[in-house]
């Protein structure tokens, strides 16, 4: 089968297309024939070798942790052969060979069925970047979200920016806001139906004050970090919560500690290891149901063929895509 692998850590050029044996499922595993795979910023982190020692399986490693396909061999406990499934959780592309391949062997606990009303590309777009699932878990499990709350998810077109706005609205937010670093991206966000602060025309704090009548937002889902974190903390309402999710804008942030003190703010860190597999699966089932009803619209920026995986990963990290980046198998 075809698979995108690497046998050392490094830049995009370590990725190469290989012809390798189809995986043989171990006891209890399910063999899935993949149709579309997603690209996640974590794939880039793993490829550079920037995860804790011992977390990555011995080389060669097949990349990718996200995908949708069809059950080929169900094993003893998997869904029936022919069932369309989404990879839900697991450490594929890190501790085990991943989804940038024609076939992958997985634990059946890491699969959820895809409803017939959802095509493969839309299902992968829902999970690529994990923005929708992250937003759902962060809001419902960490941030104390209540209907009527106001939510800021910076980064229009990014996974958490888009997923945060759409899921907040689905859960009953009175206002869900995102941001854009260019007027062109702000216009794309508004065309997609988002409330966008164009940071070329006003500061994040001023934009939030304008949109909330000076009150601030109840919750921030911060998938950007860098200079955004301090600004977003300052845009919180009293008693508000900032959930730190990602760092596409940089790993270092400066804050004004009075924003913590006088706002009685809370800051929470997010990682999927905080949640059980049951919570992750339940979240994905809920999101697939919402998608099947066409109440959310995961955007796709580009779909690359498998052999151009290195180019696709570079596009995600450096190309400023507006929507998800996928691989067709």
C-alpha positions in Angstrom: 0.0 0.0 0.0 1.0 3.7 -0.3 1.9 5.5 2.9 3.6 8.8 3.8 6.4 8.0 6.3 9.6 9.5 7.8 12.6 7.8 9.3 14.1 10.8 11.2 12.9 14.0 12.7 13.3 17.1 10.6 11.8 19.6 8.1 9.0 18.8 5.6 11.5 17.1 3.3 11.8 14.1 5.6 8.3 13.1 4.5 8.3 10.6 1.7 5.8 8.3 -0.1 6.6 4.7 0.5 5.2 1.4 -0.8 4.9 -0.8 2.3 3.0 -3.9 3.3 -0.6 -3.5 4.3 -0.9 -3.6 8.1 -2.0 -6.9 9.7 -4.5 -6.2 12.5 -3.4 -7.5 15.9 -5.9 -9.3 18.2 -8.9 -7.0 18.7 -7.8 -4.4 16.1 -9.9 -3.3 13.1 -8.5 -2.7 9.6 -9.8 0.5 8.0 -9.4 1.4 4.3 -9.0 5.2 4.4 -10.6 7.6 1.9 -9.6 11.1 3.2 -7.1 12.1 5.9 -6.7 15.3 7.8 -3.7 17.4 8.7 -3.3 18.7 12.2 -0.6 21.2 13.6 0.4 18.4 16.0 1.6 16.4 12.9 4.2 19.2 12.4 5.2 19.2 16.1 5.7 15.4 16.0 7.7 15.5 12.7 10.1 18.0 14.2 10.7 15.8 17.2 9.2 18.3 19.7 7.2 15.9 21.8 8.4 14.5 25.1 11.1 11.7 24.8 9.6 8.2 24.3 6.2 9.4 23.0 7.0 8.5 19.3 7.2 4.9 18.1 10.4 3.7 16.6 11.0 4.8 13.0 9.8 4.5 10.3 6.6 6.3 11.3 3.5 6.7 9.1 2.2 10.2 9.8 -1.3 11.4 10.5 -3.9 11.1 13.3 -7.1 12.0 11.5 -9.1 10.1 8.8 -12.3 8.7 7.6 -12.7 5.4 5.7 -14.5 2.1 5.5 -14.1 -1.0 7.8 -12.3 -3.7 5.8 -11.7 -6.3 8.5 -13.8 -5.8 11.6 -12.0 -8.2 13.9 -13.9 -9.5 16.9 -15.2 -6.2 18.3 -15.2 -3.7 15.4 -18.1 -2.3 13.4 -19.3 -4.5 10.6 -17.3 -4.6 7.3 -18.4 -1.8 5.0 -19.2 0.6 7.9 -17.9 4.2 7.3 -16.0 5.4 10.3 -14.1 8.3 11.7 -10.9 7.9 13.7 -11.8 9.2 17.1 -8.9 9.6 19.5 -5.9 7.4 19.9 -2.3 8.4 19.2 -2.0 7.4 15.6 0.9 9.1 13.8 2.7 9.3 17.2 2.7 6.1 19.2 1.4 4.0 16.3 1.4 4.3 12.5 -1.2 6.8 11.3 -3.7 7.8 8.7 -1.6 9.1 5.8 -1.9 5.7 4.2 -4.3 3.6 2.3 -5.0 1.4 5.3 -4.6 1.7 9.1 -5.0 -0.8 11.9 -6.9 0.7 14.9 -8.4 -0.1 18.2 -12.2 -0.3 17.8 -12.6 2.0 20.7 -11.1 4.8 18.5 -13.8 4.5 15.8 -17.2 6.2 15.5 -19.7 5.6 12.6 -20.2 8.3 10.1 -23.9 9.0 9.3 -24.9 8.4 5.6 -25.9 12.1 5.3 -22.2 13.2 5.7 -19.7 12.7 2.9 -16.1 11.7 3.7 -14.6 15.1 3.1 -17.0 16.9 5.4 -16.4 14.3 8.1 -12.7 14.7 7.9 -13.0 18.5 7.8 -15.0 18.3 11.1 -12.1 16.5 12.8 -9.1 18.0 11.1 -7.4 20.4 13.5 -9.8 19.1 16.2 -11.2 22.6 16.5 -14.9 21.5 16.8 -14.2 18.8 19.3 -11.8 21.0 21.2 -14.4 23.8 21.4 -17.1 21.4 22.5 -15.1 19.8 25.3 -13.5 23.1 26.4 -16.9 24.8 26.6 -18.9 22.0 28.2 -16.2 20.5 30.5 -13.8 23.2 31.4 -15.2 26.7 31.0 -18.6 26.3 32.7 -20.5 27.5 29.6 -24.1 28.4 30.1 -26.6 29.4 27.4 -26.5 33.1 26.9 -22.8 33.4 27.5 -20.5 35.4 25.2 -17.5 33.6 23.7 -14.3 34.8 21.9 -12.4 32.3 19.7 -9.6 34.2 17.9 -8.3 33.2 14.5 -11.0 33.3 11.8 -10.6 30.4 9.5 -8.4 28.5 11.9 -9.6 25.2 13.5 -10.4 26.6 16.9 -11.5 30.0 15.6 -14.1 28.5 13.3 -15.0 25.6 15.5 -15.3 27.8 18.6 -17.7 30.3 17.0 -19.9 27.6 15.5 -20.1 25.4 18.5 -20.6 28.3 20.9 -23.6 29.3 18.8 -24.9 25.7 18.7 -24.7 25.6 22.5 -26.7 28.8 22.9 -24.2 31.6 23.1 -25.7 35.1 22.9 -22.6 36.2 21.0 -19.6 34.4 19.5 -16.7 36.4 18.1 -13.6 35.7 16.2 -10.7 37.8 14.9 -8.8 38.3 11.6 -5.3 39.7 11.0 -6.1 41.0 7.5 -9.2 42.7 6.1 -9.4 40.0 3.4 -9.6 37.3 6.1 -12.2 39.4 8.0 -14.3 39.6 4.9 -14.0 35.8 4.4 -15.1 35.2 8.0 -18.1 37.6 7.6 -19.1 35.8 4.4 -19.1 32.6 6.3 -21.4 34.2 8.9 -19.0 35.0 11.7 -18.8 38.1 13.9 -15.3 39.2 13.2 -13.0 41.8 14.7 -10.6 43.1 12.0 -7.4 43.6 13.9 -6.0 45.9 11.2 -8.7 48.4 12.1 -9.1 48.1 15.9 -7.5 46.3 18.8 -9.0 43.0 20.1 -9.9 44.7 23.4 -11.6 47.6 21.7 -13.5 45.3 19.4 -14.8 43.1 22.2 -15.8 46.2 24.2 -17.7 47.5 21.2 -19.5 44.3 20.6 -20.3 43.6 24.2 -21.3 47.1 25.3 -18.1 47.3 27.4 -18.8 44.2 29.5 -16.3 41.8 27.9 -16.7 38.2 27.0 -17.4 35.4 29.4 -15.1 32.8 27.8 -12.1 32.9 25.5 -11.0 29.8 23.6 -7.4 30.8 22.8 -5.9 28.7 20.0 -3.5 31.4 18.9 -1.5 32.6 22.0 1.5 34.8 21.4 0.4 38.5 21.7 -3.3 37.5 21.5 -3.3 35.9 25.0 -2.7 39.1 27.0 -5.2 41.0 24.8 -7.8 38.3 25.2 -7.3 38.1 28.9 -7.9 41.8 29.1 -11.1 41.4 27.1 -12.7 39.1 29.6 -15.7 40.1 31.7 -15.4 39.9 35.4 -15.3 36.2 36.5 -14.5 35.1 32.9 -12.4 32.1 31.8 -9.7 31.8 29.3 -8.9 28.3 28.0 -5.4 28.0 26.5 -5.6 25.6 23.6 -2.8 26.2 21.1 0.0 28.4 20.1 0.0 29.1 16.4 0.9 32.7 17.2 3.8 31.9 19.5 4.6 30.1 22.7 5.4 33.2 24.7 2.8 35.6 26.0 2.8 38.8 28.1 -0.1 39.5 30.4 -1.2 42.3 32.8 -1.6 40.6 36.1 -4.3 43.1 37.1 -6.5 41.5 34.4 -6.3 38.3 36.4 -6.7 40.0 39.8 -9.4 42.6 39.2 -11.4 40.5 36.8 -11.2 37.5 39.1 -10.3 35.6 35.9 -9.6 31.9 35.5 -7.1 30.4 33.1 -7.3 26.8 32.1 -5.0 24.7 30.0 -6.5 22.2 27.5 -5.2 18.9 26.3 -7.1 15.8 25.1 -5.4 13.7 27.8 -7.7 15.3 30.3 -10.7 13.5 28.8 -11.7 9.8 28.7 -12.1 8.0 25.4 -15.8 7.8 26.2 -16.0 11.6 26.4 -14.1 12.0 23.2 -16.3 9.5 21.3 -19.5 11.1 22.8 -18.3 14.5 21.6 -17.6 13.3 18.1 -21.0 11.5 17.9 -22.7 14.7 19.0 -20.7 16.8 16.4 -21.5 14.4 13.6 -25.2 14.6 14.4 -25.0 18.4 14.3 -23.1 18.2 11.0 -25.7 15.7 9.6 -28.4 18.3 10.3 -26.3 20.9 8.4 -26.1 23.2 11.5 -22.4 23.6 11.2 -20.2 24.0 8.1 -16.6 22.9 8.4 -14.6 24.8 5.8 -12.1 23.2 3.5 -9.2 25.2 2.1 -7.5 22.6 -0.1 -7.4 18.9 -0.7 -4.0 17.5 -1.8 -3.2 14.1 -3.2 -1.4 11.8 -0.8 1.9 12.1 -2.7 2.0 15.8 -2.0 1.7 15.4 1.8 4.8 17.5 2.5 3.4 20.4 0.4 0.1 20.1 2.2 1.7 20.2 5.6 3.7 23.3 4.6 0.5 24.9 3.4 -1.2 24.3 6.7 1.7 25.7 8.8 2.9 28.5 6.5 0.3 29.2 3.9 -2.4 30.8 6.1 -5.2 28.6 4.9 -8.9 29.6 5.5 -10.3 26.2 6.4 -9.0 22.7 6.7 -6.2 21.1 4.7 -6.8 17.5 3.7 -5.3 14.5 1.9 -7.2 12.4 -0.6 -6.2 8.8 -0.7 
